[in-house]
Amino acid sequence: MKFKIGSVLFLGIALAAGIGLSSFKKDDDGKGCHVYGKIKFVDYGEDYKIKWVDYGEDLKIKYVDYGEDKEGNWKTVDYGEKYKLKIVTYGEDIKVKEVDYGQGCN
């Protein structure tokens, strides 16, 4: 069986695109547990859309000045961020509640 160069090239490009797209995925569990550290709030170009809630949250967060390397701890920054977040009222990726203690995933 002979393959034309164009068919092989197309197959290679399609395979590479599929691998590239499959490796880019957001949080598998939809909880946002991995979203911690240095956070920047933006109007566009976000990594995740968040919605502030009083109950039914996916993630409880606490704003900190240091120790942001633990789940649920956020430190807001203007540059050098780990995640860019956009605040929305619907269509969110993660529901977030701010707490004084007990931060992390449910």
C-alpha positions as CSV (number, residue, x, y, z in Angstrom):
1,M,0.0,0.0,0.0
2,K,1.5,3.3,-1.1
3,F,0.8,6.6,0.7
4,K,1.0,10.0,-1.0
5,I,3.2,12.5,0.6
6,G,0.2,14.9,1.0
7,S,-1.8,12.2,2.9
8,V,1.1,11.5,5.3
9,L,1.7,15.2,5.8
10,F,-2.0,15.8,6.6
11,L,-2.1,12.8,8.9
12,G,1.0,14.1,10.8
13,I,-0.5,17.6,11.2
14,A,-3.8,16.2,12.3
15,L,-2.1,13.9,14.9
16,A,0.1,16.8,16.2
17,A,-3.0,19.1,16.5
18,G,-4.9,16.4,18.4
19,I,-2.1,15.9,20.8
20,G,-1.7,19.6,21.3
21,L,-5.3,20.2,22.0
22,S,-5.7,17.2,24.3
23,S,-2.8,18.4,26.5
24,F,-4.5,21.8,26.9
25,K,-7.3,21.2,29.3
26,K,-8.6,23.0,32.3
27,D,-9.1,21.4,35.7
28,D,-10.4,17.9,35.2
29,D,-12.6,17.9,38.3
30,G,-14.0,21.4,37.8
31,K,-13.2,22.3,41.4
32,G,-10.2,24.6,40.8
33,C,-8.2,23.1,43.7
34,H,-5.0,23.7,41.8
35,V,-5.7,27.4,41.4
36,Y,-3.6,29.0,44.2
37,G,-0.6,31.2,44.5
38,K,-0.1,34.5,42.8
39,I,-3.3,35.7,41.2
40,K,-4.1,38.6,38.8
41,F,-7.6,39.7,38.1
42,V,-8.2,40.6,34.4
43,D,-11.0,41.7,32.1
44,Y,-9.8,39.5,29.2
45,G,-7.2,36.9,28.5
46,E,-8.1,34.9,31.6
47,D,-7.1,31.4,32.5
48,Y,-10.3,30.8,34.4
49,K,-13.6,32.5,35.0
50,I,-14.7,32.6,38.6
51,K,-18.0,33.5,40.3
52,W,-18.1,34.7,43.9
53,V,-20.7,32.8,45.9
54,D,-21.9,32.6,49.5
55,Y,-22.7,28.9,49.3
56,G,-22.2,25.9,47.0
57,E,-18.6,26.8,46.3
58,D,-16.0,24.6,44.6
59,L,-13.1,26.4,46.3
60,K,-12.7,28.4,49.5
61,I,-9.9,30.9,49.3
62,K,-8.1,33.2,51.8
63,Y,-6.1,36.2,50.7
64,V,-2.6,36.1,52.1
65,D,0.5,38.3,52.0
66,Y,2.8,35.2,52.1
67,G,2.4,31.4,52.1
68,E,0.5,31.5,48.9
69,D,2.0,28.1,47.9
70,K,-0.8,26.2,49.7
71,E,-4.1,25.2,48.3
72,G,-6.7,27.9,48.8
73,N,-4.2,30.7,49.5
74,W,-4.3,33.6,47.0
75,K,-1.9,36.5,46.8
76,T,-3.0,39.2,44.3
77,V,-0.3,40.7,42.2
78,D,0.0,43.1,39.2
79,Y,2.7,41.0,37.4
80,G,4.4,37.6,37.8
81,E,1.1,35.9,38.2
82,K,0.5,32.1,38.1
83,Y,-3.1,32.5,37.1
84,K,-5.2,35.2,35.5
85,L,-8.8,35.2,36.6
86,K,-11.9,37.0,35.3
87,I,-14.9,37.6,37.6
88,V,-18.2,36.7,36.0
89,T,-21.8,36.4,37.1
90,Y,-22.5,33.4,34.9
91,G,-20.6,30.9,32.8
92,E,-18.0,30.4,35.4
93,D,-15.3,27.6,35.5
94,I,-15.0,27.8,39.3
95,K,-17.3,28.9,42.1
96,V,-15.3,30.7,44.8
97,K,-16.0,31.7,48.4
98,E,-13.7,34.0,50.5
99,V,-13.1,32.7,54.0
100,D,-11.0,33.6,57.0
101,Y,-10.0,30.0,57.7
102,G,-10.6,26.5,56.3
103,Q,-9.5,27.4,52.8
104,G,-9.1,24.7,50.1
105,C,-11.4,22.4,48.2
106,N,-14.6,20.8,49.6
